[in-house]
Structure formats: C-alpha cells, structure tokens
Amino acid sequence: MITTSGLTKVYRSRGREVTALDGVDLHVREGEVYGVIGQSGAGKSSLIRCVNLLERPTSGTVTVAGQDLTALAGRGPRAGKELRRARSRIGMVFQHFNLLSSRTVQDNVELPLEILGTSGRARSAKALELLDLVGLADKAGAYPAQLSGGQKQRVGIARALAGDPKVLLSDEATSALDPETTRSILALLRDLNRQLGLTVLLITHEMDVVKSVCDSAALMENGRIVESGTVSELLATPGSQLASALFPVGGEATGDDRTVLDVTFHGEHTTQPVVSQLARTYNIDISILGAAIDTVGGLQIGRMRIELPGRYEDNVVPIGFLREKGLQIDVVDSAARQTALVKESAK
C-alpha cells in the first residue's frame, strides 16, 4: 500500500547540507498498522511528510495505493490537481492537533470537505457521522478550547478521515497525551484500522506504541532504516535491537565463568515450566536476572535473562535443550557471545 524506494531528503541552508533521509526503502502492506520508531533527529517526521509529499523528496520514489506520487510532483496546474486528488486519499493526524480555534468541532471536521467542494448538507452529514465514529457526537457544537487533549486528537482523527482515505498517517499523534489517553487513542486507531480497512503508518519514539498496536515496525537511525519486519519476525530474530527494546531485561554476569542468556518465549511456550525442567534435567543451578512478559498483536511474548554456571562451551547441551523446546536463545555475555559466534561459524 505504501512503498518508498531509495528515498532521500537533503535540506540546504546557508551553504550547509543536512541529510534527513538517506536511501530509505519502506514497504507497508495493505491493511496493517506499521510503526516507524527512532530517536529525535532520526528522520521519522521527514519520512512521513515525504510520504504525502508535504515535503518533496530530493530523490527516490513514493508509491501509495499503486500510484507514484513523486511522478505527480511536477510543476503546472494539471500536476498540482492530480497531486491534490491523490493526497485526499491520505489522511494525516498531527502531534499538536492543528485545529482551528475559531471553528466548532464539526466545522473543523468539515474543512477538508469544503476544500474538496462537497455540498453543505453532505459535509454536515459526513462530519456528524465521523464524530460519532470517534465517540464525540455530543461535541459537534463545541470549540477546541473546550476539549481535553484526547478529545482534540479524536477530532483530528475524524478530520483526517473526512476524505475517505485508504491510508492514515500519524505523526507522533500520542506524544502530547497522558498514558491513559494514549491507550484510548491507540485503541481507536486499531479499531478504525479493522473497521475501515485502513492502512496506518505511525511515527513514534515510544516503544509502547509499537507494542500496543503495530503489526510491523522499522527502526530508524541517522536517516536510514536499520531494521524492519513484522513484530513477530523481529521478536524471533537473534540480536534484534527492536526486540530488545520491546522487552528490555537487565542483569549482568556475576563472574567470568558464567553464561548469560536471553530466552524469548512465544505463545503457548510462555506458560511452560521450561527453566525448571532444564534445572532438573541437567542438575544445574539457574539464576534469573530479569524477566518481562506482555501481549503484542494478540500474541503473548515473554523474555527472561538467565545465568548458567560455566562458560558457553560448558553449556552447549543445556542451550540445545532450550532451543529444542522452541525458544529463541541469545547469548548476552560478551566473552560467551564471542565463543558462541566462533562455534556457529564453524558449523
């Protein structure tokens, strides 16, 4: 549904160049919620603004719903008209709501329809329908100043849906909200994704957003995507930065002759007493250094950091036991990790 290929964006000012996007390749499938996460300055906002061509890419292509938007970014009235039509099928939700304070809630939702030339009666009916969809039917006559932050964002979402878009872009839409309101907005976005078949691209710096609603995710650093995939794939990828950030577990080896492992449990494995089975089977003492468990995309995921006595070469059989149980095993301790890498490369 959304594809970028070799996307670059270079800002030039006073003889200086800043590369915000450096050859970004992104593929968002139809009907999924896709999260792009990264620290400030990673290029996330530049990416989402290039997707709907609020920012024109320096090079590369942007394709939405099979249409190459960068090919519509030429000069002239015809190209401009085609680009506006294409943009009308892409909804945008902003971090700071961007509502007009002089307009009522209903009038704010009607604004995109006015721009599209929709008749007054049709505008009104559509706006009221959308306000009901986001749970604000009783606030149609209110003004933005009379609303809470969460209510303002719901108005912003209703306005973004006015043109019946196939794609919804969200630029840090929950970062200005408290945790409880954030959860309600994320639940609304997921509901809209399912009810309307929307493809949702979320830009965020909050890992909990990815954990709560995203089917797929990408990690951006310095204008590049360094890791991407479905959340389930990422959680099953040894050494994944995103997986580690989704389920951070602490704890360090208590000595040089110890092996520290991160054990990732999926689905039914989260309820199995695998660690106690390991201890009984091989008569070894296991220390649990940290653990986390949560639900991601309806799938229960857990991660545990454990310490085994002895170095990696002493624990090949116990580690094999855990892998045979269907668990993902990552060697954490640096000395043990180096040994493990040597062993793996020798296979």
Secondary structure, 3 states (H helix, E strand, C coil): CEEEEEEEEEEEECCEEEEEEEEEEEEECCCCEEEEECCCCCCHHHHHHHHCCCCCCCEEEEEECCEEHHHHCCCCHHHHHHHHHHHCCEEEECCCCCCCCCCCHHHHHHHHHHHCCCCHHHHHHHHHHHHHHCCCHHHCCCCHHHCCHHHHHHHHHHHHCCCCCCEEEEECCCCCCCHHHHHHHHHHHHHHHHHHCCEEEEEECCHHHHHHHCCEEEEEECCEEEEEEEHHHHHCCCCCHHHHHHCCCCCCCCCCCEEEEEEEEEHHHHHCCHHHHHHHHHCCCCEEEEEEEEEECCEEEEEEEEEEECCHHHCHHHHHHHHHCCCEEEECCHHHHHHHHHHHHHC
